[in-house]
Amino acid sequence: METCETAKVGLYESLYILGNRDALSGLIGLLNSTDYRVRCASANAVSAFEVRRPTSEFILRALRVALSRETTVAARRSITASIVRVGEQIGKKRRHANQGLRP
């Protein structure tokens, strides 16, 4: 199993894209990394996925928790931007649902 957290971000992201939904948990877990660059990369990765609303809300909660304990400027910026992206995805899904459209 891979031990380098930087490599794990790419590994989990690739696995998720290939259909392994369990990989999302690995990416969320990396929001707790001691390396701020890994936290940035993980936040950016999870916010880029097109997911269903319950998963978006799960991701949003995890990002908010990560932001609440984040101390570095770079990771705070990445996590904040990711929160905005996921929030926009949720809003878009709500608008489509209210209009009877599929996102």
C-alpha positions as CSV (number, residue, x, y, z in Angstrom):
1,M,0.0,0.0,0.0
2,E,1.2,3.5,-0.8
3,T,2.6,5.5,2.1
4,C,3.3,8.9,0.5
5,E,0.2,11.0,1.2
6,T,0.9,13.2,-1.9
7,A,0.7,10.1,-4.1
8,K,-2.4,8.9,-2.2
9,V,-4.3,12.0,-3.3
10,G,-3.8,11.1,-6.9
11,L,-4.4,7.4,-6.3
12,Y,-7.7,8.0,-4.5
13,E,-8.8,10.6,-7.0
14,S,-8.1,8.2,-9.9
15,L,-9.9,5.3,-8.2
16,Y,-12.9,7.5,-7.6
17,I,-13.0,8.6,-11.2
18,L,-12.8,4.9,-12.2
19,G,-15.9,4.1,-10.1
20,N,-14.5,3.2,-6.7
21,R,-16.8,5.3,-4.5
22,D,-14.9,4.1,-1.3
23,A,-11.9,6.2,-2.4
24,L,-13.8,9.3,-1.4
25,S,-13.3,8.4,2.3
26,G,-9.6,8.2,1.7
27,L,-9.6,11.7,0.2
28,I,-11.7,13.1,3.0
29,G,-9.2,11.4,5.5
30,L,-6.4,13.3,3.9
31,L,-7.9,16.6,4.9
32,N,-6.3,15.7,8.3
33,S,-2.8,15.3,6.8
34,T,0.1,17.0,8.6
35,D,1.2,18.3,5.2
36,Y,-0.7,21.4,4.2
37,R,-0.1,20.7,0.5
38,V,-1.8,17.3,0.9
39,R,-4.8,19.1,2.6
40,C,-4.9,21.6,-0.3
41,A,-4.8,18.8,-3.0
42,S,-7.4,16.7,-1.2
43,A,-9.8,19.6,-0.8
44,N,-9.4,20.5,-4.5
45,A,-10.0,16.9,-5.6
46,V,-13.2,16.3,-3.6
47,S,-14.7,19.5,-4.8
48,A,-14.1,18.7,-8.4
49,F,-16.3,15.5,-8.4
50,E,-19.8,15.5,-9.9
51,V,-21.7,13.7,-7.1
52,R,-25.3,13.3,-5.9
53,R,-26.6,15.8,-3.4
54,P,-26.2,13.6,-0.3
55,T,-22.5,13.1,-1.2
56,S,-22.1,16.8,-1.9
57,E,-23.5,17.5,1.6
58,F,-21.1,15.0,3.1
59,I,-18.2,16.6,1.4
60,L,-19.3,20.1,2.4
61,R,-19.5,19.0,6.1
62,A,-16.0,17.5,5.9
63,L,-14.6,20.6,4.3
64,R,-16.2,22.9,6.9
65,V,-14.7,20.8,9.7
66,A,-11.3,20.9,8.0
67,L,-11.6,24.7,7.6
68,S,-12.4,25.2,11.3
69,R,-9.1,23.7,12.3
70,E,-6.9,24.9,9.4
71,T,-4.0,27.1,10.4
72,T,-2.2,27.7,7.1
73,V,-3.2,30.5,4.6
74,A,-2.8,28.3,1.6
75,A,-4.9,25.4,2.9
76,R,-7.6,27.8,4.2
77,R,-7.8,29.3,0.7
78,S,-8.0,25.9,-1.0
79,I,-10.6,24.6,1.4
80,T,-12.7,27.9,1.2
81,A,-12.6,27.7,-2.6
82,S,-13.7,24.1,-2.4
83,I,-16.6,24.9,-0.1
84,V,-17.7,27.5,-2.5
85,R,-17.5,25.0,-5.5
86,V,-19.5,22.3,-3.6
87,G,-22.0,24.9,-2.4
88,E,-22.5,26.0,-6.0
89,Q,-23.0,22.4,-7.1
90,I,-25.7,21.9,-4.4
91,G,-27.4,25.1,-5.4
92,K,-27.4,24.1,-9.0
93,K,-29.0,20.7,-8.1
94,R,-31.7,22.5,-6.1
95,R,-32.5,24.8,-8.9
96,H,-32.7,21.9,-11.4
97,A,-34.9,19.9,-9.0
98,N,-37.2,22.8,-8.5
99,Q,-37.5,23.2,-12.3
100,G,-38.0,19.4,-12.8
101,L,-34.6,19.2,-14.7
102,R,-31.8,16.8,-14.2
103,P,-28.4,18.4,-13.2
